[in-house]
Amino acid sequence: MGEIQRPGALYQQVAAEIRSGITSGEYQPGSLLPSEAQLMTRYKVSRPTVRKAIDRLRAEGLIDVIHGKGSYVRALPAPAITIDRGITRTGDEFQAGNVGWQQPESPTIYRTTTTATTAPLLGLAEEEALFAVDRLLSDPKSGTRALHRTLIPFATAANVAEELGERPDMEPEEIYAVLTAAGQSLTWTETVSARMPLPDERTTLDIPDATPILHTIRITRDEHGQPLILEELRTSAHRAQVEYVMRAEPPQLPHPV
């Protein structure tokens, strides 16, 4: 490998190269990293630069440094919790997600509007009025935290289920029941992505440096595919994984115009 040419602090560039080697499998869990001298030669940098890069990776939890022996790649731990994202229905009652999550704080309820991101997901124009409910969730067994947000368009509350406007802080399962009681035949779509956390997300979710979050977006739709509400769940990718029950569904025919 030649001399590093990318912009940024030199030690950060070296840390990025070693990090890439760890994630790509070049450096296997439990293996010994090259010595300081070898890293100096490989990346054409000074000893202080190599040491700062190693310190950065140790702070991120990717390596362990054992005095007199060297730097070892840490075995990545299994996620502390699996979050069940399935939805089940028994009679008029719904159940969604893991049972037993606690709410250390009361939900935050406020009014907001659609953005360039949420508007197309809800099939609305930008700056359409929404009810928003933010919840902090905590798994009592593992200590894993999650942020849950529900967005309810005013149009859904006014035209589909007025009760949502009166009590937007209903739990998601109760919202599904209210929509069903209003005559809606519900379906759901969900996407999962990973991204680096914002500063407030890192603090609230207690996420280590350089650790991404899992971000799920669930859309509840009526029988015509029209979005009714949007839910977001954000949690640490090193603490949790999500699980779905997969079923073979018949192909969806386009709805007549």
Backbone torsions as a table, in degrees:
resi	resn	phi	psi	omega
1	MET	NA	133.9	-178.5
2	GLY	-81.4	-176.1	-179.5
3	GLU	-64.8	139.5	-179.9
4	ILE	-68.8	133.6	-177.6
5	GLN	-119.2	-6.1	-176.0
6	ARG	-69.7	152.0	178.8
7	PRO	-70.5	164.4	179.7
8	GLY	111.7	167.6	178.4
9	ALA	-56.3	138.5	-173.1
10	LEU	-61.8	-41.3	-179.0
11	TYR	-65.9	-32.3	177.6
12	GLN	-67.6	-35.3	178.0
13	GLN	-66.8	-42.7	178.3
14	VAL	-64.8	-43.4	177.9
15	ALA	-59.7	-40.1	179.8
16	ALA	-64.5	-38.6	179.2
17	GLU	-66.2	-44.0	179.6
18	ILE	-67.8	-40.8	178.4
19	ARG	-58.8	-42.2	178.4
20	SER	-62.5	-38.4	177.3
21	GLY	-64.2	-34.1	178.5
22	ILE	-70.6	-47.7	-177.0
23	THR	-69.6	-28.2	-179.9
24	SER	-83.2	-11.2	179.6
25	GLY	94.9	0.5	176.2
26	GLU	-60.2	-41.2	175.0
27	TYR	-108.4	109.4	-174.9
28	GLN	-79.6	152.7	175.3
29	PRO	-53.9	132.5	-179.5
30	GLY	88.7	-10.3	-177.7
31	SER	-83.0	158.2	179.5
32	LEU	-88.2	128.9	176.4
33	LEU	-70.0	158.8	173.1
34	PRO	-54.9	154.5	-179.7
35	SER	-67.4	166.7	177.9
36	GLU	-56.0	-44.2	-178.6
37	ALA	-62.2	-41.2	179.3
38	GLN	-66.2	-40.1	178.7
39	LEU	-67.4	-37.3	176.9
40	MET	-59.8	-42.9	-179.3
41	THR	-70.3	-42.6	-176.4
42	ARG	-63.6	-44.0	-174.6
43	TYR	-101.7	-0.7	177.0
44	LYS	57.1	51.1	-180.0
45	VAL	-132.7	171.8	-177.4
46	SER	-83.7	166.5	178.1
47	ARG	-61.3	-44.4	178.0
48	PRO	-58.3	-35.8	179.3
49	THR	-66.1	-43.9	178.2
50	VAL	-61.8	-42.5	-178.2
51	ARG	-65.8	-38.2	177.3
52	LYS	-66.0	-37.6	177.9
53	ALA	-64.7	-42.4	179.0
54	ILE	-64.4	-42.2	177.7
55	ASP	-59.9	-38.9	179.8
56	ARG	-63.9	-44.8	-178.4
57	LEU	-69.6	-32.6	176.5
58	ARG	-68.0	-39.3	178.0
59	ALA	-64.7	-29.3	178.9
60	GLU	-80.6	-7.1	179.3
61	GLY	82.6	14.2	-177.8
62	LEU	-87.1	-25.3	-177.9
63	ILE	-136.5	158.6	170.4
64	ASP	-115.3	136.1	178.5
65	VAL	-108.1	119.5	179.8
66	ILE	-109.5	118.0	-176.0
67	HIS	-57.9	129.0	178.2
68	GLY	86.0	-8.7	-178.7
69	LYS	-118.5	-40.2	178.9
70	GLY	130.3	-164.2	-176.6
71	SER	-107.9	128.1	-177.5
72	TYR	-115.2	140.7	176.8
73	VAL	-72.2	129.1	180.0
74	ARG	-76.7	143.5	171.6
75	ALA	-74.4	124.9	-178.3
76	LEU	-69.3	127.8	-178.6
77	PRO	-70.8	152.8	173.9
78	ALA	-67.0	148.6	178.0
79	PRO	-54.6	143.5	-177.0
80	ALA	-69.8	-23.5	-173.7
81	ILE	-151.2	147.3	172.1
82	THR	-109.0	123.3	-178.1
83	ILE	-95.4	115.9	179.4
84	ASP	-76.1	117.8	-178.9
85	ARG	-102.1	12.4	178.4
86	GLY	-75.5	160.3	176.6
87	ILE	-125.2	127.9	176.8
88	THR	-123.3	155.6	-179.7
89	ARG	-132.9	131.9	173.9
90	THR	-127.1	107.1	-175.7
91	GLY	64.4	-121.9	179.3
92	ASP	-96.5	4.9	-176.2
93	GLU	-108.1	143.7	178.7
94	PHE	-115.4	153.1	172.0
95	GLN	-134.8	130.5	-178.2
96	ALA	-137.3	133.4	174.7
97	GLY	77.7	178.5	-178.8
98	ASN	-67.2	140.3	177.3
99	VAL	-86.8	142.9	174.1
100	GLY	102.6	-1.6	175.8
101	TRP	-65.9	139.8	178.6
102	GLN	-100.3	159.9	176.0
103	GLN	-119.1	98.4	-177.4
104	PRO	-62.7	-22.9	-178.0
105	GLU	-129.4	158.5	174.9
106	SER	-70.0	147.8	178.3
107	PRO	-60.1	147.8	174.7
108	THR	-99.5	121.4	-177.0
109	ILE	-112.7	130.9	-179.9
110	TYR	-155.6	169.7	176.1
111	ARG	-105.2	141.5	179.9
112	THR	-148.1	-168.1	179.2
113	THR	-135.5	162.2	177.3
114	THR	-66.9	149.8	178.9
115	THR	-113.7	-177.5	177.3
116	ALA	-63.6	-23.2	178.7
117	THR	-86.8	-47.8	-173.7
118	THR	-82.6	-25.3	-177.3
119	ALA	-58.4	-52.6	179.9
120	PRO	-65.8	-30.0	178.4
121	LEU	-65.6	-33.4	-179.4
122	LEU	-96.1	1.5	179.7
123	GLY	67.2	32.0	-177.4
124	LEU	-123.6	167.0	172.1
125	ALA	-77.7	163.9	176.2
126	GLU	-67.1	150.6	177.5
127	GLU	68.0	24.0	170.0
128	GLU	-78.6	144.8	-173.3
129	ALA	-72.1	140.2	179.5
130	LEU	-136.1	149.7	160.7
131	PHE	-90.1	138.7	177.5
132	ALA	-127.3	140.8	177.4
133	VAL	-133.3	121.0	178.3
134	ASP	-107.4	133.7	178.7
135	ARG	-128.6	140.7	168.6
136	LEU	-100.1	123.5	-178.8
137	LEU	-112.5	150.0	-179.9
138	SER	-142.1	130.8	175.5
139	ASP	-85.7	117.4	-173.4
140	PRO	-65.8	-24.0	-177.2
141	LYS	-80.6	-44.8	-174.9
142	SER	-102.3	-16.5	-175.4
143	GLY	80.3	2.5	178.6
144	THR	-63.1	137.0	179.6
145	ARG	-111.3	153.9	177.5
146	ALA	-145.6	150.0	175.2
147	LEU	-109.7	125.9	179.7
148	HIS	-119.1	133.5	178.8
149	ARG	-128.8	135.3	173.9
150	THR	-115.8	130.7	175.5
151	LEU	-116.6	121.5	-178.7
152	ILE	-118.4	112.0	177.3
153	PRO	-60.8	141.8	174.1
154	PHE	-54.7	-35.1	-178.3
155	ALA	-62.3	-37.9	177.9
156	THR	-65.8	-44.0	-179.6
157	ALA	-66.0	-37.8	-175.8
158	ALA	-79.2	-37.7	-170.8
159	ASN	-103.7	-18.1	-174.7
160	VAL	-113.9	-52.4	-176.5
161	ALA	-148.3	100.2	-177.5
162	GLU	-61.2	-25.9	-178.7
163	GLU	-60.5	-27.4	179.5
164	LEU	-67.3	-33.2	176.7
165	GLY	-72.0	-30.0	179.5
166	GLU	-79.7	-33.5	-179.3
167	ARG	-137.9	71.0	-178.9
168	PRO	-67.2	-15.4	-178.3
169	ASP	-86.0	17.2	172.5
170	MET	-57.3	149.9	171.3
171	GLU	-66.0	151.4	-178.2
172	PRO	-52.2	-41.0	-179.4
173	GLU	-61.0	-37.0	179.1
174	GLU	-70.6	-36.1	177.0
175	ILE	-61.4	-44.6	178.6
176	TYR	-58.6	-40.8	-179.5
177	ALA	-66.1	-40.6	179.4
178	VAL	-65.4	-42.8	178.7
179	LEU	-64.4	-40.1	178.5
180	THR	-65.3	-42.0	178.3
181	ALA	-63.4	-25.4	178.1
182	ALA	-82.1	4.9	175.3
183	GLY	98.6	8.9	-178.4
184	GLN	-89.0	137.6	172.6
185	SER	-100.8	106.4	-165.7
186	LEU	-89.9	146.0	166.5
187	THR	-133.6	163.4	-177.7
188	TRP	-134.4	144.1	168.9
189	THR	-126.3	146.4	-178.2
190	GLU	-142.9	138.6	174.6
191	THR	-117.7	150.3	178.0
192	VAL	-127.5	130.3	177.4
193	SER	-137.0	169.3	176.0
194	ALA	-126.7	140.7	177.4
195	ARG	-154.1	165.1	176.1
196	MET	-74.9	142.5	-176.0
197	PRO	-74.3	152.4	169.0
198	LEU	-73.3	159.6	-177.4
199	PRO	-54.1	-42.7	-179.1
200	ASP	-69.6	-32.8	176.2
201	GLU	-66.4	-42.2	179.8
202	ARG	-61.2	-41.3	-178.8
203	THR	-69.6	-48.7	-176.5
204	THR	-64.8	-40.1	-177.1
205	LEU	-89.7	-2.8	178.7
206	ASP	56.7	57.6	-175.9
207	ILE	-101.2	133.3	177.3
208	PRO	-64.8	162.3	176.4
209	ASP	-58.3	148.6	175.2
210	ALA	58.7	28.7	178.0
211	THR	-114.6	127.1	-179.1
212	PRO	-78.9	168.1	172.4
213	ILE	-109.8	152.6	168.0
214	LEU	-87.0	133.8	-177.6
215	HIS	-129.0	110.1	177.7
216	THR	-104.8	142.6	176.0
217	ILE	-125.8	116.9	-179.3
218	ARG	-111.5	128.1	177.2
219	ILE	-110.0	124.6	172.9
220	THR	-92.7	127.8	-174.6
221	ARG	-123.4	157.5	173.7
222	ASP	-86.0	-176.0	-175.1
223	GLU	-66.3	-16.3	178.0
224	HIS	-95.4	3.8	179.9
225	GLY	86.5	4.8	-179.6
226	GLN	-75.1	127.0	178.1
227	PRO	-64.1	137.5	178.4
228	LEU	-110.3	-45.7	176.6
229	ILE	-143.5	164.5	178.1
230	LEU	-128.7	136.9	175.6
231	GLU	-125.2	140.6	174.2
232	GLU	-120.4	142.2	172.5
233	LEU	-131.0	127.9	179.2
234	ARG	-125.6	131.0	178.9
235	THR	-153.2	166.1	-176.1
236	SER	-71.9	131.8	-179.0
237	ALA	-70.3	-20.4	179.1
238	HIS	-88.8	-6.6	179.9
239	ARG	-107.7	-20.7	-170.5
240	ALA	-144.4	155.5	168.8
241	GLN	-134.4	158.1	-178.6
242	VAL	-110.3	150.2	-175.6
243	GLU	-132.0	141.0	179.8
244	TYR	-130.7	146.8	169.7
245	VAL	-90.0	125.0	-177.1
246	MET	-99.6	131.2	177.4
247	ARG	-127.2	146.0	176.4
248	ALA	-79.7	114.7	-178.7
249	GLU	-107.1	147.3	175.4
250	PRO	-65.4	150.6	179.7
251	PRO	-59.5	142.2	179.5
252	GLN	-82.0	125.4	177.0
253	LEU	-84.9	145.4	178.8
254	PRO	-62.8	141.9	178.7
255	HIS	-75.0	138.0	178.1
256	PRO	-63.2	141.8	179.9
257	VAL	-82.5	NA	NA
